[in-house]
Amino acid sequence: MGKVYSAHSVSVDGYITGRGPAPGRGLGDGTVLFDWYFDGDTPSRVFDGFRLSESSAKFFDALAGRDGAIVAGRNTYEDSDRFGGGSPHPDAPLFVVSHRPAPEITERQTLVTTGIEDAIAAARKVAGDKDVGLMGGGVLTAALRAGLVDEVVLHQVPVLLGGGRSFFQELPEHIHLRLLEVVPAPGVTHLHYEVVR
């Protein structure tokens, strides 16, 4: 069975969006968080159109190549224009966690209304031996509370946004992480952590 992990671009002050993320506004006024996807000369082997630095491409493609399914929260889903009816990953199906109906869900997406445990269980069945990627601060927080997260990856961008949607939400207790890898790259530092149980 694969791992459950989260990988997000995040500002130094902990935001994963700019100010004012909303349906039709995307991830708000913080696209600087994603410039490293397109600022290099090395094309991604997983994502068409991504041109990263050589060091970022190596790290990013190794991570993205592990994905067998993606679980996203409703805010991430809506703010990302519902991923165009597909998935944020070219090869991994999408599971959307929401407590309210989502009539816009397509046949290429799965709505899970019974909580994070059921969403991750369904995603694991589809992923097989591959990993399940988590998208969104709410989904990550719920999965951490449930003890279901194996790894956390922060693509830390050297910027203070001063506002937006915070990555981490309130947790009931401390969660300790063990640093596995640090990869400095132009415009971003990739920080790979294991969740200590």
Stockholm file with secondary structure:
# STOCKHOLM 1.0

chainA/1-197         MGKVYSAHSVSVDGYITGRGPAPGRGLGDGTVLFDWYFDGDTPSRVFDGFRLSESSAKFFDALAGRDGAIVAGRNTYEDSDRFGGGSPHPDAPLFVVSHRPAPEITERQTLVTTGIEDAIAAARKVAGDKDVGLMGGGVLTAALRAGLVDEVVLHQVPVLLGGGRSFFQELPEHIHLRLLEVVPAPGVTHLHYEVVR
#=GR chainA/1-197 SS CCCEEEEEEEETTSBSSCSSCBTTTBTCSCGGGGGGGTSSSEECSSSTTCEECHHHHHHHHHHHTTEEEEEEEHHHHHHTGGGGGSCSSSSSCEEEECSSCCTTCCTTEEEECSCHHHHHHHHHHHHTTSEEEEESHHHHHHHHHTTCCCEEEEEEESCCCCSSCBSCCCCSSCCCEEEEEEEEETTEEEEEEEECC
#=GC SS_cons         CCCEEEEEEEETTSBSSCSSCBTTTBTCSCGGGGGGGTSSSEECSSSTTCEECHHHHHHHHHHHTTEEEEEEEHHHHHHTGGGGGSCSSSSSCEEEECSSCCTTCCTTEEEECSCHHHHHHHHHHHHTTSEEEEESHHHHHHHHHTTCCCEEEEEEESCCCCSSCBSCCCCSSCCCEEEEEEEEETTEEEEEEEECC
//
